[in-house]
Amino acid sequence: MISEKNHLKKSQDLVWRVINGEIVIMTSDGREIHNLNRVGSAIWELSDGTKNVNEIVSLICERFNVPFETAHSDVVEFGSQLVDKKLLEIA
Amino acid sequence: MGIYNNECRLQIGDICCSLRFKDTQYCESVRNFYKDFLSKNEPDLTIEVNIVLHNEEIDIPSNILMSKTVDGNNFNFHSGLITGNIDMDKKQCIIDVKNALLKERSVRIFEQFLIQVYYTILKQKNRENVKNTSFVHGCAVSRDGCGFLFSGPSGTGKSTIAKLSSDFKILNDELVIVNRSNGNYFVRSSPFRGDFKNSINGSSPLSALFLIKHGTKNILRRISKTEFLTRFVREVIYSDSLLSTKKKESFLEMMDFCSGIADIVPFYELQFLPDKNFWDCIDNMEELT
């Protein structure tokens, strides 16, 4: 599970495209393809290695107009899943 | 220039590829296997095929494209299953192929090499060609001049669709060429077929594309572009060329290719029973909301 102080960044060697506001990611061996929903896509987009989890949560709150607790729960849970799938890395 | 006894001149889409073997009898069997796709065109590439006999058992992988290594003009597929070199200026390629790869259904794996040859020549002619052309796993049916592509991984029913559509022209039940020309998409036969033997060599404008799966009834379902791309890109054959290992670039081209199709060609998921009635669903698809 990721923590609030962790900085998240996209893993190397992935390719992705934005399709109708959602991210489609392909792993470098072509074996796995992932489709992120709009919130997941926003978390992905914001994970540039310069922002920690709390900063990403704040930006998600603004973008989707949701309470901090909701955004925090989404970012920690979803961010952890993406780290487990090796799509995001802890910088 | 005439065709040699030891030569199989194969037409793959717009590309003509000359395969030359040491054994003329073996060459004759190859010509017979690809009989609907033999060509008299000037070859874009001549491939000298040396068949390497071996005593050891070889495990044939389902995909040899991802394990390729390249060193200068030399390539090596799957730790020596196919090794060789290519000189595009001289339009010549020499390969050593392990005998096991040319037996029975393993030929389909060897055909992955020929597809990479196809992409190589296509890229050399015009880089834009590859962005608009791809091999796709699918059964293509031409009905009243309209092309219908049923795509899906092994076991989802491509050959079954072909058998159930025998009233129409079957372009191929395994691997087809999809290309974009003047803003429209076309589906075209390829020499690389599955179990259905009565396919014809031809092409049709692509009218609709279906991601197929077996079901308990015939159902046509609209899916989002994202779902379509995520599923369909798996059925596009990796579009790298022989001397390239730029996987990221190829994957992006494949994703863009799928996205481009989705912008022009109607796409659906088709769950079907093994009977001809799935065509009724397709005939009524305009009524779907």
Interface residues (C-beta under 8 A of the other chain):
Chain A: D13 V15 R17 I19 N20 E22 V24 M26 S28 D29 G30 I33 H34 N35
Chain B: M66 S224 K225 T226 E227 L229 T230 V233 R234 Y238 K247 K248 F251 L252 M255 D256 S259
